[in-house]
Amino acid sequence: LYQFYKHDFSENKKLERVRDFFVFGTVTAQRWSDLIRFEKSQIDFHDNCWDFTSYKVEKPIKVYLDGFFELAHEILIKYDYSLPVITSQKFNKYLKEAGEEAGLKREVILKRRVGKQRIVEFKQPLHKYMSSHMARKSGVSIMLNDLEMSIHEVREITGHSDLKTLDLYLNDDKKALRRSMQKTMKITDIPFIQNQSKSNAG
């Protein structure tokens, strides 16, 4: 994502606009139907968030534009809060071109599960798989696996109604599990336990 965002498309403004729209969609992890309906009036400048009702599921959504999500705000400022929008068919075509130009050529293996078997269909460079839906999927994956946000927090952002759907995005990463466990407090460091110990000592 960072490689794509930092690529210089100054010689091709069409691809630059497609790239920026894709990055905005990735960082916010919203549906295409909500991205194309973005309006400046949906920005709460006081609370620094994108506040809207999802078109598909009719749920209120708030995306706070801080930290990782600040990148979305940078893009909004760049376009004066009027996102560049084209048809999804043209968008997907130009997105593949932009991905190829930006060097997103890592080999990807497409797999399909049939029963208990995994069948490898074919291998292609990453840019050939790029589409509008990849933005939302990538955003969810980054939030869960890289930013280590809770699945409940991500659901508040994405508007998913089923936790099982989000669970599919979680990597089976034992190292990540260990890092998370190492961040936990020892039982003696939990404030409630410390207060009890002080009370008993008194």
C-alpha positions as CSV (number, residue, x, y, z in Angstrom):
1,L,0.0,0.0,0.0
2,Y,2.8,2.4,0.9
3,Q,4.7,1.6,-2.3
4,F,1.6,2.3,-4.3
5,Y,0.8,5.5,-2.5
6,K,4.3,6.9,-2.9
7,H,4.6,6.1,-6.6
8,D,4.9,9.2,-8.8
9,F,2.1,9.3,-11.2
10,S,2.5,13.0,-12.1
11,E,2.9,12.1,-15.8
12,N,-0.5,10.3,-15.8
13,K,-3.1,12.1,-13.7
14,K,-5.7,9.5,-14.6
15,L,-3.8,6.8,-12.9
16,E,-3.0,9.1,-10.0
17,R,-6.7,9.7,-9.3
18,V,-7.5,6.0,-9.5
19,R,-4.6,5.3,-7.1
20,D,-5.7,7.9,-4.7
21,F,-9.3,6.7,-4.7
22,F,-8.1,3.1,-4.1
23,V,-5.9,4.2,-1.2
24,F,-8.7,6.1,0.3
25,G,-10.9,3.0,0.0
26,T,-8.2,0.9,1.6
27,V,-7.5,3.1,4.5
28,T,-11.2,3.6,5.4
29,A,-12.2,0.0,4.4
30,Q,-15.6,1.1,3.2
31,R,-17.8,-0.3,0.5
32,W,-17.7,1.0,-3.1
33,S,-21.3,2.2,-2.7
34,D,-20.3,4.5,0.2
35,L,-17.1,5.7,-1.4
36,I,-18.8,6.9,-4.5
37,R,-21.4,8.7,-2.4
38,F,-18.9,10.6,-0.3
39,E,-19.7,14.2,0.3
40,K,-17.9,17.0,2.1
41,S,-20.9,17.4,4.4
42,Q,-20.2,14.0,5.8
43,I,-17.0,15.2,7.4
44,D,-17.3,16.3,11.0
45,F,-14.4,18.7,11.3
46,H,-15.0,19.2,15.0
47,D,-14.6,15.5,15.8
48,N,-12.2,14.9,12.9
49,C,-14.2,12.0,11.4
50,W,-16.1,10.8,8.3
51,D,-19.6,10.4,9.7
52,F,-22.2,8.8,7.4
53,T,-24.9,6.1,7.1
54,S,-23.9,3.1,5.0
55,Y,-25.9,2.9,1.9
56,K,-26.1,-0.9,1.8
57,V,-26.7,-1.8,5.4
58,E,-28.1,1.5,6.6
59,K,-25.8,1.6,9.6
60,P,-24.2,4.7,11.1
61,I,-20.4,4.6,10.5
62,K,-17.7,6.8,11.9
63,V,-14.1,6.7,10.6
64,Y,-11.9,8.9,12.8
65,L,-9.2,10.4,10.6
66,D,-6.3,10.0,13.0
67,G,-3.2,7.8,13.0
68,F,-3.2,5.3,10.1
69,F,-6.5,6.8,9.0
70,E,-5.0,10.3,8.6
71,L,-3.8,9.2,5.2
72,A,-7.5,9.3,4.0
73,H,-7.7,12.9,5.2
74,E,-4.6,13.8,3.3
75,I,-6.3,12.5,0.1
76,L,-9.5,14.5,0.9
77,I,-7.5,17.7,1.3
78,K,-5.7,17.0,-2.0
79,Y,-9.0,16.9,-3.8
80,D,-10.7,19.6,-1.8
81,Y,-13.1,17.0,-0.3
82,S,-14.4,16.0,-3.7
83,L,-13.1,12.5,-4.5
84,P,-12.4,11.6,-8.1
85,V,-15.0,8.9,-9.2
86,I,-15.3,6.9,-12.4
87,T,-17.3,3.8,-13.3
88,S,-16.3,0.6,-11.5
89,Q,-15.4,-1.0,-14.9
90,K,-13.0,1.7,-15.9
91,F,-11.7,2.0,-12.4
92,N,-10.7,-1.7,-12.3
93,K,-9.1,-1.5,-15.7
94,Y,-7.0,1.6,-14.8
95,L,-6.2,0.2,-11.3
96,K,-4.5,-2.7,-12.9
97,E,-2.5,-0.4,-15.1
98,A,-1.6,1.8,-12.1
99,G,-0.5,-1.3,-10.1
100,E,1.7,-2.5,-12.9
101,E,3.3,0.9,-13.3
102,A,4.0,1.1,-9.6
103,G,5.7,-2.3,-9.7
104,L,3.2,-4.3,-7.8
105,K,4.3,-7.5,-9.4
106,R,4.7,-9.9,-6.5
107,E,3.5,-13.3,-7.6
108,V,0.1,-14.3,-6.1
109,I,-1.3,-17.8,-6.1
110,L,-5.0,-18.0,-6.6
111,K,-6.5,-20.9,-4.6
112,R,-10.0,-22.2,-4.4
113,R,-11.3,-24.5,-1.7
114,V,-13.3,-27.5,-2.9
115,G,-14.4,-29.6,0.0
116,K,-11.3,-30.3,2.1
117,Q,-8.9,-29.9,-0.8
118,R,-7.1,-26.8,-2.0
119,I,-6.7,-26.5,-5.7
120,V,-4.1,-24.1,-7.1
121,E,-5.7,-22.5,-10.2
122,F,-2.8,-20.3,-11.5
123,K,-0.2,-17.7,-10.6
124,Q,-0.2,-14.1,-11.6
125,P,1.4,-10.8,-10.6
126,L,-0.5,-8.9,-7.8
127,H,-1.5,-6.0,-10.1
128,K,-3.6,-8.4,-12.3
129,Y,-5.8,-9.2,-9.3
130,M,-6.3,-5.6,-8.2
131,S,-10.0,-4.4,-8.1
132,S,-12.2,-2.0,-6.3
133,H,-13.1,-4.7,-3.7
134,M,-9.5,-5.4,-3.0
135,A,-9.3,-1.9,-1.3
136,R,-11.9,-2.9,1.4
137,K,-10.4,-6.4,1.9
138,S,-6.9,-5.0,2.2
139,G,-8.0,-2.3,4.7
140,V,-9.7,-4.9,6.9
141,S,-6.6,-7.2,6.8
142,I,-4.3,-4.3,7.7
143,M,-6.5,-3.2,10.7
144,L,-6.7,-6.7,12.1
145,N,-3.3,-8.1,11.4
146,D,-0.9,-5.1,11.2
147,L,-2.6,-2.5,13.4
148,E,-3.9,-5.3,15.7
149,M,-7.2,-3.6,16.2
150,S,-9.9,-5.8,17.8
151,I,-12.4,-7.5,15.6
152,H,-15.2,-5.5,17.3
153,E,-13.4,-2.2,16.6
154,V,-13.0,-3.1,13.0
155,R,-16.7,-4.1,12.7
156,E,-17.6,-0.6,14.0
157,I,-15.6,0.9,11.1
158,T,-16.6,-1.5,8.3
159,G,-20.3,-2.1,9.3
160,H,-20.0,-5.9,9.0
161,S,-22.9,-7.5,10.7
162,D,-21.3,-11.0,11.0
163,L,-18.1,-11.4,13.0
164,K,-17.5,-14.7,11.1
165,T,-16.9,-12.7,8.0
166,L,-14.2,-10.6,9.6
167,D,-12.7,-13.7,11.2
168,L,-11.7,-14.9,7.7
169,Y,-9.3,-12.0,7.4
170,L,-7.3,-12.9,10.5
171,N,-3.9,-14.4,9.8
172,D,-3.0,-17.7,11.5
173,D,0.2,-16.1,12.8
174,K,1.7,-17.7,15.8
175,K,4.4,-14.9,16.1
176,A,1.7,-12.3,16.2
177,L,-0.1,-14.3,18.9
178,R,3.0,-14.4,21.0
179,R,3.6,-10.6,20.6
180,S,0.0,-10.0,21.8
181,M,0.5,-12.3,24.8
182,Q,3.8,-10.6,25.7
183,K,2.0,-7.3,25.8
184,T,-0.3,-8.4,28.5
185,M,0.3,-7.4,32.1
186,K,1.4,-9.8,34.8
187,I,-1.4,-10.5,37.2
188,T,0.4,-8.5,39.9
189,D,0.4,-5.5,37.7
190,I,-3.3,-5.3,37.1
191,P,-4.6,-2.2,38.9
192,F,-7.4,-4.0,40.6
193,I,-5.0,-6.6,42.1
194,Q,-2.6,-3.9,43.2
195,N,-5.3,-2.0,44.9
196,Q,-6.5,-5.1,46.7
197,S,-3.0,-5.9,47.9
198,K,-2.5,-2.4,49.2
199,S,-5.9,-2.6,51.0
200,N,-5.0,-5.9,52.6
201,A,-1.6,-4.6,53.6
202,G,-3.3,-1.6,55.3
